[in-house]
């Protein structure tokens, strides 16, 4: 049961990024998704045109590298679907997934150093905050399209 919970948590953590990049929301192409993300982050973080022009190529480079790592984690997780998977294999899968998560965190830390050459720490903070809000709104939009939004849920409670 603990393994199932860990796998579910890991999958939920990776799902928003992979759905969004794959264009599952509103059938956006990756280019359309990035354009919306760029516009949202630029506005919410208060980036100038000059800052955005320097920042986003590096930001999207990071996103591409994170997606590659995310794909590795998903590949590992899919190995656990086999009913014949042994306890040792589950351990190996989970260690691999955690290694990918550590690699992702190190990668983000390295890119933070690159970002500091372009933006102030305050603006980097605002970018991260805007990125999280963008992803949250993306997920809310997906739930609302399915009729599972907060208003529908509140209506069912009455």
N, C-alpha and C positions, 0 to 999 in steps of 0.2 A: 504494500500500500504506500509506503514511504517513497518508493521508487516512482510510482505512478504520480504522486504529488510533485516530486522534483521534476519529472519530465514535463508535466503539465505547466508548471511555473516557467520552466525554460522555454517551452514552446510559446507560451503567451508573451514572454519577453521579446522573442524574436519575431513574432507574427506581424505586428504593425508595420515594421520597416519592410519586411519582405512583401506584404500585401501592397503597400504603397508603391514601392519601387516596381513591382510587377504590374502596376496599373489596375488593380482590382477595384479601386474606388472610382466610380463614375467612368470606368473604362478609359482612364487617362493613360496616355503613352508615358514612358519614362521622361521624355522631354517636357511634356505638359505638366507632369507632376513636379518636376524640378523648377519649372517656371513659376508655378503657384507657390512652391515652398520658398523660392528666392524672393518673390514679391512680398510674401507674408513676413519672412524673417527681416527683410530690409526695412519694412515699415515698422514692425514691432520693436526692433532693436535700434531703430533710428540711424541706420547706416547711410552715409552719403553715397553718391554715385561712384565716387573715386574709391571709397572703402569697399563697396560691394564689388566693383570691378576687380580689385586685388584679392578680396577674400573668397568669393564663391568658387573660383577655379580650384583653390586649395581645399575648400570645404567639400566640394563634390568629389574630389580625389579621395578624401578621407571616407566619404560615404561609399564610394566604389570599393575601397579596400575593406571596409567593414562588411559590406554585402558579401564579398568573397569569403570572409571568415564566417559569416552567418551561414552561408551555403555549406561550408565544411561542417558546422555544428548540426545542421539539418540532416546532412548525409549520415553523420554518426547516429543521430537519433532514429533515423529510419532503420538502421541495423537492428534496433531493439524491438521492432515489430514482429520479427520472426518468433514464433512460439517456442522454437527450440533454443532460444538464446539462454545461455547459462549465466549463473551469478557472476562468474569471472568476466564474461563478456559484457554484462551490464556495468560492472566496475570499470572496465576498459572504456566503454562508451562514455560513461559519466566523466571519467578523468579527461578524456579527449574534449568533451564539451566544456569542462571547466578550464582546460588549457586554452581553448579558443576564446573564452570569455576574458581570461587574463591577457591574452595577446591583443584582444580588442581594447581593453583598458590601457595597455601600454601604448598602443597605436594612438589612441585619443590623447594621451598625455604628450606624446611626441608632437602631434599636430597642434596641441595647445601652445607649445613653444613656437611653432610657425605662425600661429594666429597672433601671438603677442607682438610679432614684428609688424603686423598690419593694423591691429585694433588694440585699444586700451582694454585692460582687464574688465572694466565695467561693461564695455560693449560686448566682449566675449560672453560675459555673464548674461547679458540681455539676449544674445544670439541663442545660447543654450536654453534659456527660459522660453523664448519664442519657438524654438524647435520642439520643445515638449508640448507647448500649447497647440502648435500646428498638428502634431501627431494625435493629441487628445481630441481635437476638433474633427480630425479625419475619422477617428474611430466613432465618435458620436454620430457623425454623418452616416457612417455605415450602419450603425444600429438604428438610426431614425428611418433609414430607407427600408429596413426590414420590419418597421412598425414596432420596434422594441425600445423606443425612446422613452425618456423619463415621463412625458405626459401620458403616454399610453399605459405605462406601468402604474402611474398614480391613479388613472381612471379605473384600472382593474381592482384597486384596493378598496374602492368605495362600495 
